[in-house]
């Protein structure tokens, strides 16, 4: 999204999730990513 932050993250089952999402300075921006991480059995790294 150019010039704006994420308002929401929608995850629909049946598809593998992968990729990267850059997180700006606000630590609260990582909260939706950590919540989504609970839905996977695989290794997840949040740097």
PDB file of N, H, CA, C and O in Angstrom:
ATOM      1  N   UNK A   1       0.840  -1.178   0.000  1.00  0.00           N
ATOM      2  CA  UNK A   1       0.000   0.000   0.000  1.00  0.00           C
ATOM      3  C   UNK A   1       0.886   1.242   0.000  1.00  0.00           C
ATOM      4  O   UNK A   1       1.630   1.475   0.953  1.00  0.00           O
ATOM      5  N   UNK A   2       0.816   1.991  -0.998  1.00  0.00           N
ATOM      6  H   UNK A   2       0.212   1.802  -1.772  1.00  0.00           H
ATOM      7  CA  UNK A   2       1.649   3.187  -1.100  1.00  0.00           C
ATOM      8  C   UNK A   2       1.083   4.304  -0.240  1.00  0.00           C
ATOM      9  O   UNK A   2      -0.087   4.667  -0.358  1.00  0.00           O
ATOM     10  N   UNK A   3       1.932   4.844   0.627  1.00  0.00           N
ATOM     11  H   UNK A   3       2.883   4.549   0.723  1.00  0.00           H
ATOM     12  CA  UNK A   3       1.558   6.011   1.393  1.00  0.00           C
ATOM     13  C   UNK A   3       0.616   5.784   2.563  1.00  0.00           C
ATOM     14  O   UNK A   3       0.189   6.751   3.193  1.00  0.00           O
ATOM     15  N   UNK A   4       0.279   4.550   2.871  1.00  0.00           N
ATOM     16  H   UNK A   4       0.626   3.764   2.359  1.00  0.00           H
ATOM     17  CA  UNK A   4      -0.626   4.333   3.982  1.00  0.00           C
ATOM     18  C   UNK A   4      -0.323   3.052   4.719  1.00  0.00           C
ATOM     19  O   UNK A   4       0.371   2.174   4.207  1.00  0.00           O
ATOM     20  N   UNK A   5      -0.840   2.949   5.909  1.00  0.00           N
ATOM     21  H   UNK A   5      -1.404   3.662   6.325  1.00  0.00           H
ATOM     22  CA  UNK A   5      -0.656   1.746   6.701  1.00  0.00           C
ATOM     23  C   UNK A   5      -1.775   0.759   6.444  1.00  0.00           C
ATOM     24  O   UNK A   5      -2.707   1.028   5.687  1.00  0.00           O
ATOM     25  N   UNK A   6      -1.664  -0.367   7.078  1.00  0.00           N
ATOM     26  H   UNK A   6      -0.907  -0.586   7.693  1.00  0.00           H
ATOM     27  CA  UNK A   6      -2.698  -1.386   6.935  1.00  0.00           C
ATOM     28  C   UNK A   6      -3.834  -1.099   7.905  1.00  0.00           C
ATOM     29  O   UNK A   6      -3.596  -0.818   9.080  1.00  0.00           O
ATOM     30  N   UNK A   7      -5.035  -1.167   7.429  1.00  0.00           N
ATOM     31  H   UNK A   7      -5.228  -1.395   6.475  1.00  0.00           H
ATOM     32  CA  UNK A   7      -6.193  -1.032   8.292  1.00  0.00           C
ATOM     33  C   UNK A   7      -6.600  -2.374   8.869  1.00  0.00           C
ATOM     34  O   UNK A   7      -7.104  -2.448   9.989  1.00  0.00           O
ATOM     35  N   UNK A   8      -6.381  -3.429   8.107  1.00  0.00           N
ATOM     36  H   UNK A   8      -5.971  -3.369   7.197  1.00  0.00           H
ATOM     37  CA  UNK A   8      -6.761  -4.767   8.575  1.00  0.00           C
ATOM     38  C   UNK A   8      -6.008  -5.816   7.782  1.00  0.00           C
ATOM     39  O   UNK A   8      -5.495  -5.555   6.693  1.00  0.00           O
ATOM     40  N   UNK A   9      -5.955  -6.991   8.347  1.00  0.00           N
ATOM     41  H   UNK A   9      -6.372  -7.203   9.231  1.00  0.00           H
ATOM     42  CA  UNK A   9      -5.381  -8.148   7.661  1.00  0.00           C
ATOM     43  C   UNK A   9      -6.473  -9.203   7.622  1.00  0.00           C
ATOM     44  O   UNK A   9      -7.025  -9.553   8.665  1.00  0.00           O
ATOM     45  N   UNK A  10      -6.794  -9.714   6.451  1.00  0.00           N
ATOM     46  H   UNK A  10      -6.345  -9.430   5.604  1.00  0.00           H
ATOM     47  CA  UNK A  10      -7.803 -10.755   6.314  1.00  0.00           C
ATOM     48  C   UNK A  10      -7.115 -12.019   5.840  1.00  0.00           C
ATOM     49  O   UNK A  10      -6.408 -12.011   4.832  1.00  0.00           O
ATOM     50  N   UNK A  11      -7.325 -13.103   6.569  1.00  0.00           N
ATOM     51  H   UNK A  11      -7.899 -13.109   7.387  1.00  0.00           H
ATOM     52  CA  UNK A  11      -6.724 -14.377   6.215  1.00  0.00           C
ATOM     53  C   UNK A  11      -7.849 -15.367   5.972  1.00  0.00           C
ATOM     54  O   UNK A  11      -8.672 -15.605   6.856  1.00  0.00           O
ATOM     55  N   UNK A  12      -7.890 -15.944   4.782  1.00  0.00           N
ATOM     56  H   UNK A  12      -7.222 -15.751   4.064  1.00  0.00           H
ATOM     57  CA  UNK A  12      -8.890 -16.939   4.424  1.00  0.00           C
ATOM     58  C   UNK A  12      -8.180 -18.282   4.347  1.00  0.00           C
ATOM     59  O   UNK A  12      -7.159 -18.399   3.670  1.00  0.00           O
ATOM     60  N   UNK A  13      -8.697 -19.289   5.025  1.00  0.00           N
ATOM     61  H   UNK A  13      -9.526 -19.193   5.575  1.00  0.00           H
ATOM     62  CA  UNK A  13      -8.044 -20.591   5.100  1.00  0.00           C
ATOM     63  C   UNK A  13      -7.907 -21.279   3.755  1.00  0.00           C
ATOM     64  O   UNK A  13      -8.531 -20.899   2.765  1.00  0.00           O
ATOM     65  N   UNK A  14      -7.063 -22.314   3.755  1.00  0.00           N
ATOM     66  H   UNK A  14      -6.556 -22.624   4.560  1.00  0.00           H
ATOM     67  CA  UNK A  14      -6.872 -23.116   2.560  1.00  0.00           C
ATOM     68  C   UNK A  14      -5.648 -22.753   1.754  1.00  0.00           C
ATOM     69  O   UNK A  14      -5.251 -23.517   0.874  1.00  0.00           O
ATOM     70  N   UNK A  15      -5.036 -21.615   2.022  1.00  0.00           N
ATOM     71  H   UNK A  15      -5.358 -20.995   2.737  1.00  0.00           H
ATOM     72  CA  UNK A  15      -3.844 -21.195   1.288  1.00  0.00           C
ATOM     73  C   UNK A  15      -2.685 -21.000   2.253  1.00  0.00           C
ATOM     74  O   UNK A  15      -2.858 -20.478   3.355  1.00  0.00           O
ATOM     75  N   UNK A  16      -1.488 -21.430   1.820  1.00  0.00           N
ATOM     76  H   UNK A  16      -1.348 -21.853   0.925  1.00  0.00           H
ATOM     77  CA  UNK A  16      -0.303 -21.198   2.633  1.00  0.00           C
ATOM     78  C   UNK A  16       0.033 -19.716   2.633  1.00  0.00           C
ATOM     79  O   UNK A  16      -0.116 -19.032   1.621  1.00  0.00           O
ATOM     80  N   UNK A  17       0.487 -19.232   3.775  1.00  0.00           N
ATOM     81  H   UNK A  17       0.608 -19.788   4.598  1.00  0.00           H
ATOM     82  CA  UNK A  17       0.906 -17.841   3.890  1.00  0.00           C
ATOM     83  C   UNK A  17       2.423 -17.778   3.819  1.00  0.00           C
ATOM     84  O   UNK A  17       3.107 -18.579   4.455  1.00  0.00           O
ATOM     85  N   UNK A  18       2.951 -16.843   3.059  1.00  0.00           N
ATOM     86  H   UNK A  18       2.395 -16.192   2.541  1.00  0.00           H
ATOM     87  CA  UNK A  18       4.385 -16.592   3.068  1.00  0.00           C
ATOM     88  C   UNK A  18       4.631 -15.187   2.561  1.00  0.00           C
ATOM     89  O   UNK A  18       3.769 -14.573   1.933  1.00  0.00           O
ATOM     90  N   UNK A  19       5.815 -14.694   2.842  1.00  0.00           N
ATOM     91  H   UNK A  19       6.516 -15.193   3.352  1.00  0.00           H
ATOM     92  CA  UNK A  19       6.164 -13.363   2.377  1.00  0.00           C
ATOM     93  C   UNK A  19       6.699 -12.498   3.493  1.00  0.00           C
ATOM     94  O   UNK A  19       6.929 -12.973   4.605  1.00  0.00           O
ATOM     95  N   UNK A  20       6.895 -11.240   3.199  1.00  0.00           N
ATOM     96  H   UNK A  20       6.708 -10.855   2.295  1.00  0.00           H
ATOM     97  CA  UNK A  20       7.400 -10.293   4.182  1.00  0.00           C
ATOM     98  C   UNK A  20       6.540  -9.044   4.171  1.00  0.00           C
ATOM     99  O   UNK A  20       5.983  -8.657   3.143  1.00  0.00           O
ATOM    100  N   UNK A  21       6.445  -8.426   5.327  1.00  0.00           N
ATOM    101  H   UNK A  21       6.898  -8.740   6.162  1.00  0.00           H
ATOM    102  CA  UNK A  21       5.724  -7.172   5.459  1.00  0.00           C
ATOM    103  C   UNK A  21       6.616  -6.227   6.248  1.00  0.00           C
ATOM    104  O   UNK A  21       6.914  -6.498   7.411  1.00  0.00           O
ATOM    105  N   UNK A  22       7.054  -5.117   5.641  1.00  0.00           N
ATOM    106  H   UNK A  22       6.813  -4.897   4.695  1.00  0.00           H
ATOM    107  CA  UNK A  22       7.887  -4.172   6.384  1.00  0.00           C
ATOM    108  C   UNK A  22       7.069  -3.473   7.471  1.00  0.00           C
ATOM    109  O   UNK A  22       5.931  -3.064   7.239  1.00  0.00           O
ATOM    110  N   UNK A  23       7.654  -3.345   8.642  1.00  0.00           N
ATOM    111  H   UNK A  23       8.579  -3.677   8.830  1.00  0.00           H
ATOM    112  CA  UNK A  23       6.969  -2.709   9.763  1.00  0.00           C
ATOM    113  C   UNK A  23       7.694  -1.416  10.091  1.00  0.00           C
ATOM    114  O   UNK A  23       8.904  -1.419  10.318  1.00  0.00           O
ATOM    115  N   UNK A  24       6.967  -0.320  10.116  1.00  0.00           N
ATOM    116  H   UNK A  24       5.984  -0.317   9.932  1.00  0.00           H
ATOM    117  CA  UNK A  24       7.573   0.967  10.454  1.00  0.00           C
ATOM    118  C   UNK A  24       7.794   1.047  11.964  1.00  0.00           C
ATOM    119  O   UNK A  24       7.538   0.076  12.676  1.00  0.00           O
ATOM    120  N   UNK A  25       8.254   2.162  12.446  1.00  0.00           N
ATOM    121  H   UNK A  25       8.462   2.951  11.868  1.00  0.00           H
ATOM    122  CA  UNK A  25       8.678   2.344  13.824  1.00  0.00           C
ATOM    123  C   UNK A  25       7.715   1.934  14.920  1.00  0.00           C
ATOM    124  O   UNK A  25       8.170   1.589  16.011  1.00  0.00           O
ATOM    125  N   UNK A  26       6.432   1.952  14.698  1.00  0.00           N
ATOM    126  H   UNK A  26       6.062   2.232  13.812  1.00  0.00           H
ATOM    127  CA  UNK A  26       5.475   1.672  15.766  1.00  0.00           C
ATOM    128  C   UNK A  26       5.431   0.189  16.101  1.00  0.00           C
ATOM    129  O   UNK A  26       5.152  -0.642  15.236  1.00  0.00           O
ATOM    130  N   UNK A  27       5.708  -0.141  17.363  1.00  0.00           N
ATOM    131  H   UNK A  27       5.934   0.534  18.065  1.00  0.00           H
ATOM    132  CA  UNK A  27       5.689  -1.549  17.754  1.00  0.00           C
ATOM    133  C   UNK A  27       4.280  -2.134  17.676  1.00  0.00           C
ATOM    134  O   UNK A  27       4.133  -3.343  17.498  1.00  0.00           O
ATOM    135  N   UNK A  28       3.249  -1.312  17.803  1.00  0.00           N
ATOM    136  H   UNK A  28       3.369  -0.330  17.947  1.00  0.00           H
ATOM    137  CA  UNK A  28       1.878  -1.807  17.706  1.00  0.00           C
ATOM    138  C   UNK A  28       1.535  -2.281  16.300  1.00  0.00           C
ATOM    139  O   UNK A  28       0.563  -3.012  16.113  1.00  0.00           O
ATOM    140  N   UNK A  29       2.322  -1.874  15.315  1.00  0.00           N
ATOM    141  H   UNK A  29       3.112  -1.280  15.467  1.00  0.00           H
ATOM    142  CA  UNK A  29       2.089  -2.323  13.945  1.00  0.00           C
ATOM    143  C   UNK A  29       2.343  -3.819  13.805  1.00  0.00           C
ATOM    144  O   UNK A  29       1.830  -4.446  12.878  1.00  0.00           O
ATOM    145  N   UNK A  30       3.121  -4.397  14.706  1.00  0.00           N
ATOM    146  H   UNK A  30       3.538  -3.888  15.459  1.00  0.00           H
ATOM    147  CA  UNK A  30       3.444  -5.824  14.638  1.00  0.00           C
ATOM    148  C   UNK A  30       2.344  -6.697  15.242  1.00  0.00           C
ATOM    149  O   UNK A  30       2.330  -7.903  14.999  1.00  0.00           O
ATOM    150  N   UNK A  31       1.442  -6.138  16.003  1.00  0.00           N
ATOM    151  H   UNK A  31       1.453  -5.158  16.199  1.00  0.00           H
ATOM    152  CA  UNK A  31       0.417  -6.926  16.687  1.00  0.00           C
ATOM    153  C   UNK A  31      -0.430  -7.777  15.748  1.00  0.00           C
ATOM    154  O   UNK A  31      -0.632  -8.955  16.045  1.00  0.00           O
ATOM    155  N   UNK A  32      -0.943  -7.250  14.625  1.00  0.00           N
ATOM    156  H   UNK A  32      -0.779  -6.293  14.385  1.00  0.00           H
ATOM    157  CA  UNK A  32      -1.712  -8.113  13.716  1.00  0.00           C
ATOM    158  C   UNK A  32      -0.877  -9.252  13.134  1.00  0.00           C
ATOM    159  O   UNK A  32      -1.404 -10.333  12.872  1.00  0.00           O
ATOM    160  N   UNK A  33       0.418  -9.019  12.931  1.00  0.00           N
ATOM    161  H   UNK A  33       0.846  -8.140  13.145  1.00  0.00           H
ATOM    162  CA  UNK A  33       1.281 -10.077  12.410  1.00  0.00           C
ATOM    163  C   UNK A  33       1.479 -11.174  13.440  1.00  0.00           C
ATOM    164  O   UNK A  33       1.482 -12.356  13.094  1.00  0.00           O
ATOM    165  N   UNK A  34       1.642 -10.801  14.690  1.00  0.00           N
ATOM    166  H   UNK A  34       1.639  -9.841  14.970  1.00  0.00           H
ATOM    167  CA  UNK A  34       1.800 -11.806  15.741  1.00  0.00           C
ATOM    168  C   UNK A  34       0.515 -12.606  15.910  1.00  0.00           C
ATOM    169  O   UNK A  34       0.564 -13.808  16.172  1.00  0.00           O
ATOM    170  N   UNK A  35      -0.620 -11.961  15.765  1.00  0.00           N
ATOM    171  H   UNK A  35      -0.661 -10.985  15.552  1.00  0.00           H
ATOM    172  CA  UNK A  35      -1.901 -12.665  15.841  1.00  0.00           C
ATOM    173  C   UNK A  35      -2.034 -13.663  14.696  1.00  0.00           C
ATOM    174  O   UNK A  35      -2.459 -14.798  14.911  1.00  0.00           O
ATOM    175  N   UNK A  36      -1.678 -13.254  13.492  1.00  0.00           N
ATOM    176  H   UNK A  36      -1.333 -12.332  13.317  1.00  0.00           H
ATOM    177  CA  UNK A  36      -1.733 -14.155  12.340  1.00  0.00           C
ATOM    178  C   UNK A  36      -0.771 -15.321  12.508  1.00  0.00           C
ATOM    179  O   UNK A  36      -1.025 -16.414  12.001  1.00  0.00           O
ATOM    180  N   UNK A  37       0.331 -15.099  13.215  1.00  0.00           N
ATOM    181  H   UNK A  37       0.538 -14.212  13.626  1.00  0.00           H
ATOM    182  CA  UNK A  37       1.324 -16.155  13.431  1.00  0.00           C
ATOM    183  C   UNK A  37       0.748 -17.320  14.226  1.00  0.00           C
ATOM    184  O   UNK A  37       1.244 -18.441  14.122  1.00  0.00           O
ATOM    185  N   UNK A  38      -0.273 -17.074  15.007  1.00  0.00           N
ATOM    186  H   UNK A  38      -0.676 -16.163  15.092  1.00  0.00           H
ATOM    187  CA  UNK A  38      -0.891 -18.145  15.786  1.00  0.00           C
ATOM    188  C   UNK A  38      -1.603 -19.166  14.907  1.00  0.00           C
ATOM    189  O   UNK A  38      -1.918 -20.264  15.366  1.00  0.00           O
ATOM    190  N   UNK A  39      -1.857 -18.818  13.657  1.00  0.00           N
ATOM    191  H   UNK A  39      -1.602 -17.926  13.284  1.00  0.00           H
ATOM    192  CA  UNK A  39      -2.615 -19.682  12.761  1.00  0.00           C
ATOM    193  C   UNK A  39      -1.750 -20.659  11.977  1.00  0.00           C
ATOM    194  O   UNK A  39      -2.279 -21.436  11.183  1.00  0.00           O
ATOM    195  N   UNK A  40      -0.440 -20.641  12.177  1.00  0.00           N
ATOM    196  H   UNK A  40      -0.011 -20.010  12.823  1.00  0.00           H
ATOM    197  CA  UNK A  40       0.430 -21.514  11.406  1.00  0.00           C
ATOM    198  C   UNK A  40       1.135 -22.530  12.290  1.00  0.00           C
ATOM    199  O   UNK A  40       1.434 -22.256  13.453  1.00  0.00           O
ATOM    200  N   UNK A  41       1.398 -23.705  11.730  1.00  0.00           N
ATOM    201  H   UNK A  41       1.155 -23.928  10.786  1.00  0.00           H
ATOM    202  CA  UNK A  41       2.179 -24.734  12.419  1.00  0.00           C
ATOM    203  C   UNK A  41       3.655 -24.605  12.066  1.00  0.00           C
ATOM    204  O   UNK A  41       4.503 -25.261  12.671  1.00  0.00           O
ATOM    205  N   UNK A  42       3.954 -23.774  11.104  1.00  0.00           N
ATOM    206  H   UNK A  42       3.266 -23.241  10.613  1.00  0.00           H
ATOM    207  CA  UNK A  42       5.313 -23.687  10.576  1.00  0.00           C
ATOM    208  C   UNK A  42       6.130 -22.628  11.307  1.00  0.00           C
ATOM    209  O   UNK A  42       5.591 -21.810  12.053  1.00  0.00           O
ATOM    210  N   UNK A  43       7.437 -22.660  11.077  1.00  0.00           N
ATOM    211  H   UNK A  43       7.875 -23.324  10.471  1.00  0.00           H
ATOM    212  CA  UNK A  43       8.348 -21.699  11.683  1.00  0.00           C
ATOM    213  C   UNK A  43       8.049 -20.298  11.177  1.00  0.00           C
ATOM    214  O   UNK A  43       7.869 -20.087   9.977  1.00  0.00           O
ATOM    215  N   UNK A  44       7.997 -19.359  12.082  1.00  0.00           N
ATOM    216  H   UNK A  44       8.143 -19.531  13.056  1.00  0.00           H
ATOM    217  CA  UNK A  44       7.743 -17.967  11.723  1.00  0.00           C
ATOM    218  C   UNK A  44       8.784 -17.102  12.406  1.00  0.00           C
ATOM    219  O   UNK A  44       9.033 -17.257  13.602  1.00  0.00           O
ATOM    220  N   UNK A  45       9.388 -16.201  11.666  1.00  0.00           N
ATOM    221  H   UNK A  45       9.185 -16.075  10.695  1.00  0.00           H
ATOM    222  CA  UNK A  45      10.398 -15.303  12.219  1.00  0.00           C
ATOM    223  C   UNK A  45       9.925 -13.870  12.025  1.00  0.00           C
ATOM    224  O   UNK A  45       9.698 -13.433  10.897  1.00  0.00           O
ATOM    225  N   UNK A  46       9.781 -13.148  13.114  1.00  0.00           N
ATOM    226  H   UNK A  46       9.966 -13.504  14.030  1.00  0.00           H
ATOM    227  CA  UNK A  46       9.473 -11.719  13.066  1.00  0.00           C
ATOM    228  C   UNK A  46      10.737 -10.991  13.496  1.00  0.00           C
ATOM    229  O   UNK A  46      11.091 -11.011  14.675  1.00  0.00           O
ATOM    230  N   UNK A  47      11.425 -10.347  12.552  1.00  0.00           N
ATOM    231  H   UNK A  47      11.137 -10.330  11.595  1.00  0.00           H
ATOM    232  CA  UNK A  47      12.674  -9.627  12.861  1.00  0.00           C
ATOM    233  C   UNK A  47      12.394  -8.212  13.259  1.00  0.00           C
ATOM    234  O   UNK A  47      13.322  -7.458  13.552  1.00  0.00           O
TER     235      UNK A  47
END
